[in-house]
Amino acid sequence: MSGAMDQAAETVGRVTGADEYSEEGEVSLRGLATLAGVYATGAGVFAWRMRASGRQLPERIPPLDLLLMGVATYRSSRLLTKDKVTSFLRAPFTRRTGSLHGAEVMDVPRGHGLHRSVGELLACPFCVAMWIAGGLTVGYATAPRATRLVTSCLSSVALSDWLQYAWSLTQQKAEGEG
């Protein structure tokens, strides 16, 4: 299967003129196509395994579970792409360019080809959110109680983050006015 994905990625690079795609010439369409292929293959394998096992997918996700999954996806994507504590995961694929508010940092992708594409994924909370949401959806379909527990924990952390910023803002205003 990997050969087919490599061939498709090579075709994408040839057809679209990957060398001319970006101003910097650093976008690897082949690497991005490979990552998209991995994601699509994972989703297909999951669907096939569910069907083969005879298990039914949930007909719908209740609004509260959807809210928990959304907030957990947000928090997980920030944790993976921006938090200092997960720098060791990004370091092989990214380079630190600065610090943001709180414990967040700014990383940029490095390397070439698939290596750079992984760096682009790990440096972008919007990009990695799809992967996280997919994982949480698979979790919800196969182990809803455990997934609710995990999403509740991550949502609690997100709520705590927002309250920390609200407290800091309130404190700054009170000290500035006093």
N, C-alpha and C positions, 0 to 999 in steps of 0.2 A: 504494500500500500504506500510505503514511503516513496517508492520510485514514481508512482503516479502523481503524488503531491509535488515531488521535485520537478517532474516534467511540466505539470500545470504551472508551477511558479516560474519556471524558465520561459514558458510561453507568454505569461503575463509580462515578464520583463522585456521580451522581444517585441511584443505587440504594442506596448504602451510607450516604448522608448524610455525605459527607467533611468538611463543616464541623464536624460534631459528633463526629468520630471520636476526637480526642485532647483531653486536658485543656487543652493549650496552643493548640489549633486550628492547629498548624503542620505537620501531616502532610498531604502532598499525595498522596492516593490516585491521582489522575490521573497525576501524575509517576511514581509507583511502578509503575502499570499500564503506562505507556509504556516504562519500563526493562525490565519483564518481557516486554513485547511485542518489544522489540529483541533481548533474549536469546533468546527462543523463535524469532524469525524467523531469527536467526543460526544457531541449531542446525538449523532446518529447511532453510535454504539449504545448509549443510554436508552434511546427509544427502542432499539432492537432488543436489548436485554429485558426491558420492561414487558414488551410484547411476548417475548419467548417465555418469560416466567409466568405469564398469565395475570400479572398484577395490573390493576387499573390505575391510571393516572387520576389525580384529583380532578373533579369536574370544574372546580373553581377554587380560588384561594380567597378565604374570607378577608374582608377589608382590614381587620386588625393584624392578621398575619402578613398581609401585603405591606402594611405600614411598617411593621417590625422588620420585614425583609428589606424594604427600601432604606430605612435608617441604618440597618446593619450593613447594607451594601455601601452606603455613603461612608460610614465609619471605617469599614474594612479597607476600602479603597484609599482613604487618607492614611490609614495605618501602614499599608503596604508601600505606598508611593511617596509619603512625605515625612513620616515619623523617624526621628533619629534612631529609635530602638530597632528598626528594621533595616538600617543602613547596610548591615552585613549581607542582606539578601540582594540589595541593589548594586552594591559595590563592584561586583565583577562586570556589570553591564553599564554602569553610569559613572559620572564624575560629579562631585559636589561643587556647586557654584555659589552657594550662599545659604544663609539662614532666613527663615520666615518667622512669623509670630509663634509664640509658644515653643513647643519642642519640634516644630516642623523645619524641614530643610528643602533646598531646591537642588535637584540633581538633573543632569542632562545626559542623554544617551551617548555612548562612545562605541568605537569599533566599527565594523563593516558587516554588511550582509545580515544574516539571521541574528548574529550577536547584537548588532545595533538595533534591530527590530525588537528584540527582547528588552533592550534598554529603553526604547521608546515606550513600550508597554508598561514597564516598571516605573517610569518617570511621570506617567500621566494617570491621575485618578479617574478621569472620565473614561479612558481606554480600558483600564483594568476592571472597572466597575461591571462591565458586561461579563467578564469571566467570573467575577465573584457572584453576581446575580445568577448566572448559570449554575454555579456550584450550590448556592443556597436553594435554588429551585429543584435541583436533583435531590438535595438533602430533604427538602420538604416532601417530595414525592415518595421517597423511600423511608424516611424516618422523621415524620412530622414533629413528634414530641421533642426529640433531640434538637432538631433544627429550630424549633420555637425557643428552646432554652438558650442555644447559641445566639440567636438573633436578639433575644431579650437582653442578654449580657452586652452585646455590641451596641444595641440601642441605648442601654443605660450609660455606656461610656460616652456615646455621642451627646446624650442629654447632659451628662456631667461636663463635657467640654463646653457646650453652649452656656451652661450656668456659670462656669469659671470665667468665661469672657464677659458675661453679663455682670458678674460680681466685680471684675476688674474695671469695667466701664463705669459702673455705679460708684466704685471707690474713687476713681479718677475725677468724676464729676463732683463728688462730695468734697474732696480735698481741694479742688480748684475753686469751688464756690465758698468755701469756709474761711 
